[in-house]
């Protein structure tokens, strides 16, 4: 039962890390955990904000596809 909670979360954060490293890694000098957990990064006023939003959406779609 515990693994049914932990495995989807690990899959989600793994996919999020992959998508963020692909999308945002080329735009910023240093990729940090701020992009994962700080909501102020999710803004439509910058390219980095749009790429962060895209990474979150892609990781949720990828995780849902594998679990469905």
N, C-alpha and C positions, 0 to 999 in steps of 0.2 A: 504494500500500500504506500509506503514511504517513497519507493522508487517511482511510483506513478505520478508523484508530485515533482520529484527532483529531476527526472529524465526530461520532461518537456521544458522545464526551466533551463536546464543545461543546453538543450538543443536550441532554444530561443536565443540565449546569449552567445552561443557559438556562432550561429548564423548572423546575429547582429554584429559581432566582431568581424566576421568575414566581409559583410557588406560595408561596414564602416571603413575597414582598411582599404577596400577597393575604391569606394566613392570619395571618402573624405581624406584618405591618406595622401592623395596627390595634391590636395588643396591646402593642407595645413603643415606647418613645420614639425609639429609633434602631436601625435594622437594620444589622448589621455582619457581617463575615466570620466572626465567632465562631459564629454560627448555622449556617454552612456546614461548618466544619471542627473544631469542638470537641465531642468526644463527651460531655462532661459536661452539655451542653444536652439531650441525648436522655434525659429522665427522665420517669417517669410520675407524679411528685409535683406537677407544676404544669401549668397550662393551656398555657403556652408550650412546655413539653416535649412535650405531646400534639400540639400544632399543628406542631411541628418534625418529629415522627415522621410525621405525616400528609403533610407536604410532601415528605419523602423518599420515602414510599411512592407518592404520586401522581406524582412526577417519574419514578420508575423504571417505573411502569406506562405513563405517557405516552411515555417513550422507547422502551420495548419494543414498544408498539403501532406506532410509526412505523417501526421497524427490521424488524419481523417481516414 
